[in-house]
Amino acid sequence: MNLKHLRQVIINRRLTRIIFILLLVLHTSYIRANCHLDDDSLTVRLEELVLKENLLRNVYFVKKLSSEEIVEYKISYIGDVHNIKGHFKFIFISTYSGLYKDSKKCRSRIIIYKKNLRYGEYYIGGHFDNIPLIIDSSVVITPNADGHCDQITRLDFKQELMNQIFIPCKEKDGKLFGDIYYFKVY
């Protein structure tokens, strides 16, 4: 072999090694990125676990450790409702997230399953001290102990799931003040 050909072979081997190492690093990064559960798929897995356990009003606390921010879940199966539209299972979930422990925000939702599939949800605001309960096909939400709101909410699902719900907070001069939330279908 001549010297020029030998140099070309050495350069090609080095390039092949560099390309191989680059592909290996990119592939490893891709695997790490795709093995990480995003918050939505983790939430769905937690919901499925709670439904599988089928323990009424048992509260599960889960903290996601692999996140750059603090993410915690409080989740509970709160019961079933049978109406003319079918049989529905209700899950209550609060998601607490923030960069620091003392700066967490809360997002609470009621997730509804039909035939073991996610059917829809109601976003219902922030933190709740008490887990909602189901009484006679109605979801009952009690006010927090902090006194900010003083109204008990009763959401009647005997006929069907409502497109919007009103969660009252305070009554003043005979008028109820609160928030309206909409049903989100999956």
GROMACS elastic network, one bead per residue, 0.5 to 0.9 nm:
[ bonds ]
;  ai    aj funct       b0    kb
    1     4     6  0.83298   500
    1     5     6  0.64647   500
    1     6     6  0.65748   500
    2     5     6  0.54686   500
    2     6     6  0.63030   500
    2     7     6  0.88414   500
    3     6     6  0.50596   500
    3     7     6  0.62357   500
    3     8     6  0.87052   500
    4     7     6  0.52467   500
    4     8     6  0.63764   500
    4     9     6  0.88518   500
    5     8     6  0.50878   500
    5     9     6  0.63207   500
    5    10     6  0.87698   500
    6     9     6  0.51511   500
    6    10     6  0.62969   500
    6    11     6  0.86783   500
    7    10     6  0.51318   500
    7    11     6  0.61525   500
    7    12     6  0.85722   500
    8    11     6  0.50998   500
    8    12     6  0.60754   500
    8    13     6  0.86081   500
    9    12     6  0.50876   500
    9    13     6  0.61866   500
    9    14     6  0.86460   500
   10    13     6  0.51651   500
   10    14     6  0.62220   500
   10    15     6  0.86124   500
   11    14     6  0.51084   500
   11    15     6  0.60881   500
   11    16     6  0.84777   500
   12    15     6  0.50534   500
   12    16     6  0.59956   500
   12    17     6  0.85691   500
   13    17     6  0.61452   500
   13    18     6  0.85758   500
   14    17     6  0.50784   500
   14    18     6  0.61184   500
   14    19     6  0.85221   500
   15    18     6  0.50239   500
   15    19     6  0.60031   500
   15    20     6  0.83780   500
   16    19     6  0.51433   500
   16    20     6  0.59859   500
   16    21     6  0.85704   500
   17    21     6  0.60565   500
   17    22     6  0.84433   500
   18    21     6  0.51672   500
   18    22     6  0.60365   500
   18    23     6  0.85221   500
   19    22     6  0.50280   500
   19    23     6  0.60538   500
   19    24     6  0.84792   500
   20    23     6  0.51451   500
   20    24     6  0.60777   500
   20    25     6  0.86298   500
   21    25     6  0.61399   500
   21    26     6  0.85611   500
   22    25     6  0.51869   500
   22    26     6  0.61382   500
   22    27     6  0.84819   500
   23    26     6  0.50585   500
   23    27     6  0.58916   500
   23    28     6  0.84317   500
   24    27     6  0.50948   500
   24    28     6  0.60595   500
   24    29     6  0.85542   500
   25    28     6  0.51591   500
   25    29     6  0.61742   500
   25    30     6  0.85492   500
   26    29     6  0.51132   500
   26    30     6  0.60686   500
   26    31     6  0.86384   500
   27    31     6  0.61552   500
   27    32     6  0.86119   500
   28    31     6  0.51215   500
   28    32     6  0.62001   500
   28    33     6  0.85817   500
   29    32     6  0.51194   500
   29    33     6  0.60824   500
   29    34     6  0.85755   500
   30    33     6  0.51244   500
   30    34     6  0.61258   500
   30    35     6  0.85240   500
   31    34     6  0.51916   500
   31    35     6  0.59410   500
   31    36     6  0.86406   500
   32    35     6  0.52652   500
   32    36     6  0.64572   500
   33    36     6  0.56221   500
   33    37     6  0.87487   500
   34    37     6  0.75167   500
   36    66     6  0.84707   500
   37    40     6  0.80159   500
   37    41     6  0.61738   500
   37    42     6  0.59745   500
   38    41     6  0.56530   500
   38    42     6  0.62517   500
   38    43     6  0.86539   500
   39    42     6  0.51173   500
   39    43     6  0.60340   500
   39    44     6  0.86735   500
   39    71     6  0.87987   500
   40    43     6  0.50760   500
   40    44     6  0.62826   500
   40    45     6  0.87236   500
   41    44     6  0.50315   500
   41    45     6  0.62046   500
   41    46     6  0.86022   500
   42    45     6  0.51185   500
   42    46     6  0.61913   500
   42    47     6  0.86246   500
   43    46     6  0.50883   500
   43    47     6  0.61742   500
   43    48     6  0.86498   500
   43    73     6  0.83348   500
   43    93     6  0.87925   500
   44    47     6  0.50397   500
   44    48     6  0.61751   500
   44    49     6  0.85981   500
   44   118     6  0.84683   500
   45    48     6  0.50722   500
   45    49     6  0.61433   500
   45    50     6  0.86499   500
   46    49     6  0.50436   500
   46    50     6  0.62216   500
   46    51     6  0.86384   500
   46    62     6  0.87106   500
   46    73     6  0.89564   500
   46    75     6  0.78365   500
   47    50     6  0.51301   500
   47    51     6  0.61892   500
   47    52     6  0.85541   500
   47    75     6  0.75848   500
   47    76     6  0.83361   500
   47    77     6  0.82533   500
   47    91     6  0.72285   500
   47    93     6  0.84795   500
   47   111     6  0.85011   500
   48    51     6  0.50693   500
   48    52     6  0.60274   500
   48    53     6  0.85957   500
   48   116     6  0.84085   500
   49    52     6  0.50411   500
   49    53     6  0.61930   500
   49    54     6  0.86139   500
   50    53     6  0.51783   500
   50    54     6  0.62642   500
   50    55     6  0.74336   500
   50    58     6  0.86670   500
   50    60     6  0.81463   500
   50    75     6  0.77031   500
   50    76     6  0.67390   500
   50    77     6  0.61909   500
   50    91     6  0.81876   500
   51    55     6  0.78445   500
   51    76     6  0.88622   500
   51    77     6  0.65749   500
   51    89     6  0.82529   500
   51    91     6  0.81433   500
   51   116     6  0.83415   500
   52    55     6  0.85119   500
   53    56     6  0.88936   500
   53    77     6  0.89577   500
   54    58     6  0.88482   500
   54    77     6  0.70296   500
   54    79     6  0.89203   500
   55    58     6  0.56463   500
   55    59     6  0.89678   500
   55    76     6  0.83551   500
   55    77     6  0.67583   500
   55    78     6  0.86353   500
   56    59     6  0.87941   500
   56    76     6  0.74833   500
   56    77     6  0.54908   500
   56    78     6  0.56578   500
   56    79     6  0.62116   500
   57    76     6  0.55375   500
   57    77     6  0.55160   500
   57    78     6  0.50855   500
   57    79     6  0.76640   500
   57   131     6  0.73732   500
   57   132     6  0.86169   500
   57   133     6  0.76631   500
   58    75     6  0.83293   500
   58    76     6  0.56830   500
   58    77     6  0.68638   500
   58    78     6  0.82229   500
   59    74     6  0.66590   500
   59    75     6  0.57485   500
   59    77     6  0.78800   500
   59   131     6  0.82858   500
   60    73     6  0.77567   500
   60    74     6  0.56477   500
   60    75     6  0.52568   500
   60    76     6  0.63061   500
   61    72     6  0.71930   500
   61    73     6  0.56139   500
   61    75     6  0.66659   500
   62    71     6  0.85506   500
   62    72     6  0.56238   500
   62    73     6  0.50331   500
   62    74     6  0.66203   500
   62    75     6  0.82831   500
   63    70     6  0.78044   500
   63    71     6  0.60173   500
   63    73     6  0.63138   500
   63    74     6  0.89883   500
   64    67     6  0.63115   500
   64    69     6  0.89502   500
   64    70     6  0.71384   500
   64    71     6  0.54350   500
   64    72     6  0.60926   500
   64    73     6  0.82150   500
   65    68     6  0.82762   500
   65    69     6  0.87196   500
   65    70     6  0.75428   500
   65    71     6  0.77421   500
   65    72     6  0.89810   500
   66    69     6  0.86236   500
   67    70     6  0.66290   500
   67    71     6  0.71704   500
   68    71     6  0.88758   500
   68    99     6  0.75384   500
   69    97     6  0.68915   500
   69    98     6  0.56731   500
   69   100     6  0.71446   500
   70    96     6  0.76716   500
   70    97     6  0.53095   500
   70    98     6  0.53560   500
   70    99     6  0.58237   500
   70   100     6  0.65364   500
   70   101     6  0.68515   500
   70   104     6  0.75450   500
   71    95     6  0.70171   500
   71    96     6  0.56458   500
   71    98     6  0.69064   500
   71    99     6  0.88322   500
   71   104     6  0.83687   500
   72    94     6  0.82266   500
   72    95     6  0.58121   500
   72    96     6  0.50503   500
   72    97     6  0.64504   500
   73    93     6  0.68746   500
   73    94     6  0.57265   500
   73    96     6  0.62797   500
   73    97     6  0.88332   500
   74    92     6  0.81199   500
   74    93     6  0.56247   500
   74    94     6  0.51230   500
   74    95     6  0.66014   500
   74    96     6  0.82500   500
   75    91     6  0.71433   500
   75    92     6  0.56771   500
   75    94     6  0.64222   500
   75    95     6  0.85517   500
   75   131     6  0.89447   500
   76    90     6  0.87806   500
   76    91     6  0.56989   500
   76    92     6  0.53116   500
   76    93     6  0.65053   500
   76   131     6  0.75925   500
   77    80     6  0.88763   500
   77    89     6  0.78312   500
   77    90     6  0.61806   500
   77    92     6  0.63640   500
   77    93     6  0.87900   500
   78    89     6  0.79043   500
   78    90     6  0.56665   500
   78    91     6  0.55582   500
   78    92     6  0.65688   500
   78   131     6  0.77641   500
   78   132     6  0.68652   500
   78   133     6  0.56634   500
   78   134     6  0.64999   500
   78   139     6  0.86816   500
   79    88     6  0.85479   500
   79    89     6  0.59200   500
   79    90     6  0.55224   500
   79    91     6  0.74215   500
   79   133     6  0.73353   500
   79   134     6  0.60300   500
   79   135     6  0.89787   500
   80    87     6  0.70680   500
   80    88     6  0.55501   500
   80    90     6  0.60082   500
   80   134     6  0.74789   500
   80   137     6  0.75478   500
   81    86     6  0.82574   500
   81    87     6  0.59321   500
   81    88     6  0.52301   500
   81    89     6  0.65204   500
   81    90     6  0.77769   500
   81   134     6  0.79415   500
   81   136     6  0.81707   500
   81   137     6  0.50594   500
   81   138     6  0.77788   500
   81   157     6  0.71367   500
   81   158     6  0.74761   500
   82    85     6  0.78344   500
   82    86     6  0.58545   500
   82    88     6  0.63510   500
   82    89     6  0.89315   500
   82   137     6  0.69734   500
   82   157     6  0.83365   500
   82   158     6  0.71390   500
   82   159     6  0.87858   500
   83    86     6  0.54597   500
   83    87     6  0.65763   500
   83    88     6  0.83055   500
   83   137     6  0.80073   500
   83   157     6  0.71709   500
   83   158     6  0.53113   500
   83   159     6  0.54974   500
   83   160     6  0.61929   500
   83   161     6  0.88249   500
   84    87     6  0.84630   500
   84   158     6  0.78626   500
   84   159     6  0.60561   500
   84   160     6  0.66943   500
   85    88     6  0.88236   500
   85   159     6  0.76169   500
   85   160     6  0.60960   500
   85   161     6  0.81865   500
   86   114     6  0.75430   500
   86   115     6  0.88678   500
   86   160     6  0.86093   500
   87   113     6  0.85825   500
   87   114     6  0.62716   500
   87   115     6  0.74603   500
   88   112     6  0.64018   500
   88   113     6  0.55615   500
   88   115     6  0.75415   500
   88   116     6  0.87701   500
   88   119     6  0.86552   500
   89   111     6  0.82729   500
   89   112     6  0.56881   500
   89   113     6  0.50350   500
   89   114     6  0.65046   500
   89   115     6  0.85999   500
   89   116     6  0.81507   500
   90   110     6  0.65946   500
   90   111     6  0.58303   500
   90   113     6  0.64806   500
   90   134     6  0.87255   500
   90   139     6  0.89962   500
   91   109     6  0.82260   500
   91   110     6  0.56173   500
   91   111     6  0.50518   500
   91   112     6  0.63920   500
   91   113     6  0.81082   500
   92   108     6  0.73874   500
   92   109     6  0.59647   500
   92   111     6  0.63080   500
   92   112     6  0.89281   500
   92   131     6  0.72006   500
   92   132     6  0.72647   500
   93   107     6  0.82611   500
   93   108     6  0.57003   500
   93   109     6  0.54762   500
   93   110     6  0.64461   500
   93   111     6  0.74920   500
   94   106     6  0.64427   500
   94   107     6  0.55416   500
   94   109     6  0.64303   500
   94   110     6  0.88971   500
   94   126     6  0.77114   500
   94   127     6  0.69684   500
   94   128     6  0.81889   500
   95   105     6  0.80647   500
   95   106     6  0.55250   500
   95   107     6  0.52401   500
   95   108     6  0.63706   500
   95   109     6  0.85865   500
   95   126     6  0.88732   500
   95   127     6  0.88024   500
   96   104     6  0.57718   500
   96   105     6  0.54400   500
   96   107     6  0.65859   500
   96   108     6  0.87616   500
   96   127     6  0.85467   500
   97   100     6  0.84538   500
   97   101     6  0.84907   500
   97   103     6  0.80701   500
   97   105     6  0.54702   500
   97   106     6  0.66216   500
   97   107     6  0.85452   500
   98   101     6  0.69497   500
   98   102     6  0.81648   500
   98   103     6  0.56039   500
   98   105     6  0.62199   500
   98   106     6  0.89972   500
   99   102     6  0.86072   500
   99   103     6  0.66693   500
   99   104     6  0.70979   500
  100   103     6  0.52233   500
  100   104     6  0.65589   500
  101   104     6  0.59354   500
  105   126     6  0.75985   500
  105   127     6  0.83881   500
  106   125     6  0.78805   500
  106   127     6  0.55480   500
  107   123     6  0.75948   500
  107   124     6  0.77947   500
  107   125     6  0.59029   500
  107   127     6  0.68580   500
  108   122     6  0.86748   500
  108   123     6  0.60984   500
  108   124     6  0.56267   500
  108   125     6  0.54505   500
  108   126     6  0.53501   500
  108   127     6  0.64684   500
  108   128     6  0.77912   500
  109   121     6  0.66047   500
  109   122     6  0.55217   500
  109   124     6  0.53946   500
  109   125     6  0.73499   500
  109   126     6  0.87221   500
  110   120     6  0.85676   500
  110   121     6  0.54802   500
  110   122     6  0.52005   500
  110   123     6  0.65199   500
  110   124     6  0.72126   500
  111   118     6  0.74653   500
  111   119     6  0.78053   500
  111   120     6  0.60747   500
  111   122     6  0.66636   500
  111   123     6  0.85736   500
  112   117     6  0.85639   500
  112   118     6  0.62214   500
  112   119     6  0.55422   500
  112   120     6  0.52795   500
  112   121     6  0.57098   500
  112   122     6  0.83618   500
  113   116     6  0.57160   500
  113   117     6  0.52731   500
  113   120     6  0.70532   500
  113   121     6  0.88605   500
  114   117     6  0.54195   500
  114   118     6  0.65299   500
  114   119     6  0.57437   500
  114   120     6  0.88977   500
  115   118     6  0.84224   500
  115   119     6  0.87435   500
  116   119     6  0.87433   500
  118   121     6  0.85082   500
  118   185     6  0.87856   500
  118   186     6  0.68113   500
  119   184     6  0.87088   500
  119   185     6  0.60996   500
  119   186     6  0.56196   500
  120   183     6  0.68074   500
  120   184     6  0.53389   500
  120   186     6  0.51698   500
  121   182     6  0.84853   500
  121   183     6  0.57628   500
  121   184     6  0.52696   500
  121   185     6  0.66805   500
  121   186     6  0.80036   500
  122   164     6  0.83934   500
  122   165     6  0.82645   500
  122   181     6  0.66414   500
  122   182     6  0.61948   500
  122   183     6  0.50314   500
  122   184     6  0.63672   500
  123   126     6  0.89534   500
  123   181     6  0.63983   500
  123   182     6  0.73801   500
  123   183     6  0.77832   500
  123   184     6  0.83408   500
  124   165     6  0.88978   500
  124   167     6  0.77438   500
  124   179     6  0.84920   500
  124   180     6  0.85844   500
  124   181     6  0.64819   500
  124   182     6  0.89796   500
  125   128     6  0.86087   500
  125   179     6  0.85292   500
  125   181     6  0.85848   500
  127   144     6  0.83613   500
  128   131     6  0.69087   500
  128   132     6  0.85054   500
  128   141     6  0.85471   500
  128   142     6  0.81880   500
  128   143     6  0.74224   500
  128   144     6  0.59800   500
  129   142     6  0.84434   500
  129   143     6  0.77640   500
  129   144     6  0.53241   500
  129   145     6  0.71368   500
  130   133     6  0.88792   500
  130   141     6  0.77644   500
  130   142     6  0.67336   500
  130   143     6  0.78748   500
  130   144     6  0.71225   500
  131   141     6  0.74751   500
  131   142     6  0.82413   500
  132   139     6  0.64579   500
  132   140     6  0.54918   500
  132   142     6  0.69568   500
  133   138     6  0.81278   500
  133   139     6  0.56276   500
  133   140     6  0.53086   500
  133   141     6  0.69240   500
  133   142     6  0.89707   500
  134   137     6  0.61427   500
  134   138     6  0.53381   500
  134   140     6  0.60227   500
  135   138     6  0.52673   500
  135   139     6  0.65060   500
  135   140     6  0.70182   500
  136   139     6  0.84538   500
  136   156     6  0.84361   500
  136   157     6  0.89345   500
  136   158     6  0.79002   500
  137   155     6  0.85421   500
  137   156     6  0.63633   500
  137   157     6  0.55768   500
  137   158     6  0.53652   500
  138   154     6  0.61336   500
  138   155     6  0.51605   500
  138   157     6  0.55265   500
  138   158     6  0.70351   500
  139   153     6  0.78990   500
  139   154     6  0.57300   500
  139   155     6  0.50368   500
  139   156     6  0.66602   500
  139   157     6  0.77002   500
  140   152     6  0.71600   500
  140   153     6  0.56061   500
  140   155     6  0.64158   500
  140   156     6  0.87492   500
  141   151     6  0.88268   500
  141   152     6  0.59238   500
  141   154     6  0.65197   500
  141   155     6  0.82827   500
  141   167     6  0.85494   500
  142   150     6  0.82581   500
  142   151     6  0.71621   500
  142   153     6  0.64505   500
  142   154     6  0.87986   500
  143   146     6  0.84009   500
  143   147     6  0.75884   500
  143   148     6  0.81859   500
  143   149     6  0.57816   500
  143   150     6  0.55566   500
  143   151     6  0.60769   500
  143   152     6  0.60246   500
  143   153     6  0.82042   500
  143   169     6  0.79512   500
  144   147     6  0.64044   500
  144   148     6  0.73749   500
  144   149     6  0.68483   500
  144   150     6  0.77403   500
  145   148     6  0.80303   500
  145   149     6  0.85935   500
  145   150     6  0.87648   500
  146   149     6  0.78144   500
  147   150     6  0.61280   500
  148   169     6  0.76571   500
  148   170     6  0.81215   500
  149   152     6  0.87988   500
  149   168     6  0.79261   500
  149   170     6  0.56233   500
  149   178     6  0.88069   500
  150   168     6  0.84529   500
  150   169     6  0.59722   500
  150   170     6  0.58942   500
  150   171     6  0.82114   500
  151   167     6  0.83811   500
  151   168     6  0.59611   500
  151   169     6  0.53399   500
  151   170     6  0.61619   500
  151   171     6  0.77760   500
  151   176     6  0.89671   500
  152   167     6  0.84104   500
  152   168     6  0.75420   500
  152   169     6  0.81634   500
  153   166     6  0.82225   500
  153   167     6  0.59150   500
  153   168     6  0.66018   500
  153   169     6  0.86935   500
  154   167     6  0.84400   500
  155   162     6  0.88369   500
  155   165     6  0.73306   500
  155   166     6  0.83494   500
  155   167     6  0.85743   500
  156   159     6  0.78142   500
  156   160     6  0.83450   500
  156   161     6  0.83806   500
  156   162     6  0.85705   500
  157   160     6  0.52133   500
  157   161     6  0.55663   500
  157   162     6  0.73129   500
  158   161     6  0.82509   500
  159   162     6  0.89006   500
  161   164     6  0.87302   500
  161   183     6  0.81805   500
  162   165     6  0.66325   500
  162   182     6  0.82711   500
  162   183     6  0.70026   500
  163   181     6  0.85787   500
  163   182     6  0.57579   500
  163   183     6  0.50345   500
  163   184     6  0.81519   500
  164   180     6  0.66620   500
  164   181     6  0.55043   500
  164   183     6  0.57515   500
  165   179     6  0.82936   500
  165   180     6  0.55856   500
  165   181     6  0.52983   500
  165   182     6  0.63418   500
  165   183     6  0.78746   500
  166   178     6  0.69253   500
  166   179     6  0.56972   500
  166   181     6  0.63958   500
  166   182     6  0.89379   500
  167   177     6  0.85318   500
  167   178     6  0.55668   500
  167   179     6  0.54119   500
  167   180     6  0.64041   500
  167   181     6  0.78499   500
  168   171     6  0.79816   500
  168   176     6  0.61371   500
  168   177     6  0.56096   500
  168   179     6  0.64244   500
  168   180     6  0.85905   500
  169   176     6  0.72079   500
  169   177     6  0.56769   500
  169   179     6  0.77610   500
  170   175     6  0.83010   500
  170   176     6  0.58522   500
  170   177     6  0.52653   500
  170   178     6  0.67773   500
  171   174     6  0.61960   500
  171   175     6  0.54467   500
  171   177     6  0.60810   500
  171   178     6  0.88953   500
  172   175     6  0.53236   500
  172   176     6  0.65412   500
  172   177     6  0.76405   500
  173   176     6  0.84804   500
